[in-house]
Amino acid sequence: MLAVFATGLWPAGVAGAETPAITSRETVVLFNGKDLSNFYTWIAGQGRQDPDRVFTVVDQIDGAPAIRMSGQRFGGIITRERYANYRLVGEFRWGLVTWEPRKNRTRDSGILLHCQGEEGNYNPDFSAAWMRSVEYQFIEGGTGDVILV
């Protein structure tokens, strides 16, 4: 998993951002085990298009359905809804394949929280894989770092 897993838990720039954020007292399961219907994709240079199927759902990883992120392109999946006052629980596992430009470097991924503005806004031309956010980083040898993006 090389691509960024961008959970837009506060995506102010997306459609419907003017609606209030969801604050649930019940557990909200974002991944239904079947598809990515609670998310949309964002890939640097491709926007919401994913012709290489970087983000897919697979039937069995460690005995359960999972979101597979190939890492072939930099980007992520973003929640369709906004959330506030939440506790995020997730699991990750590294895959076997790595891609350039990180082919011979440490694998690197993360979850972006409290995303602000439009997708790709990390670059002035909105071509980045990331948004302004707080990242919980997954990197070999440094998982758990918190970075302001």
N, C-alpha and C positions, 0 to 999 in steps of 0.2 A: 504494500500500500504506500505509494509515493505521493499520490495526489492529496490535496488538502480536503479534509472532510469539513466543509463549511456549514455549520448549523446556524442559520440566520435566525437566532432566537430574538432578535430585535431588528429586523430588516426594514428600516425606515424608508428605503428607496423603492420598494417593490409595490406592485399593484395591491391595493387594499391597505396600505400602510397607514392611511388616515383612520382606520378602524382601531378601537382600543385593543391592547394586547390581552391575550387570554391569561387569566390567573385561575387555575383550576385547583380545587381541593381534592380532586380525584386524580389517580394516575392517568397520564396521557401517554399512550404508546405510539411513538411516531413511526416506527418500522413495523408494518403489519405482517412481515414474513413472506409477502407475495409480490409486491411491487413497490415503486417509489412514489406512489400517489400523494403522499404528504410532503413531497419535496419537488423541487425542480433543479436542473443542473445548470452550472455556470462554468464554462471553460475559457481560459485565456485565448483571445483571438477568434473564438467561435461563439461566444455568448451562450445562449440557452440551447444551442444545437450540440448533440453528442453523436456524430456519425461514426466514431470509432468505438462506441459502446464502452466508454471508460467507466461508466457507472451502471452496474447491472445487479440483479438479484440472482443468487445461486442457491440451489436446493440444499446442499449439505456442506457446511464448513464446521468442523468440530461437532457434528451431529445435529445441526440446526440450520435453517435458512439464514442467509447473511447478505449484507450489501457488499458487493465486490467493487473495489476501486482499483483499476489496473495500474494507475500511475503513469500511463502512456502520455497523458497531457496534464498540465497544472490546472486545477479547478476544484470544484466541489459540488455538493448538494446543499440546497438551502431550503429551510422549512417554508411552506406556503403560508403558514399562520405566524403571528407574532405571539411571543410568550413573555410573561413577567413573573417574578417571584417563583422561580422554578428550581428544581434540583435535577440536573441532567445525569443520567446513568448510561454508560456505554461500554462496549468492549471492543478491543481491536486485536488484530493478529497480522504479522507481516506475511506477505506472499513470497513467492519464490523468484519472481522476475523483477528486475529493475530496468529503468529506461534512462537514456541520456536526458539531461545532462548530469544525472546523479548515478549513472550506471556503476561506477567504481567508488562511490562515496557512501556515507551512512544513509540509511533510509530515513525519510523525514516526512511527517504528516502532522495533522493536528485538527482540533475542533475550534472554530471561530465562534465566539460568543458575543452577544450584545452588538451585533453588526449594525453599522450606521451608514446611511446613504445608499447610493446605487451600487450595483454589482460592478466589480472591477475598478472601484474608485481609489485603490491603492496607487495607481498610476494616474497622472494628470489627464491622459487621453482615455481613461476608463477601459484599458485593455488588460488590466492585471487579472490574475486568478483570484485575488483577495479583495475584501472590503475593509474599511476602517473597523477595527474590532479588538477584542482581547482574545489571544490564542492560548489554548491549552495544548502544548506541543507534545507530539509523539516523535521522538528521534532516538535512534539507537544510542544508548549511553546517557540520555538526558530526558527521558519521558517525565513529564510533570512540570516542565518549565512553563511559566506564564509570561507571555510576550505581548506588548502593545503593538498592534499592526496598524 
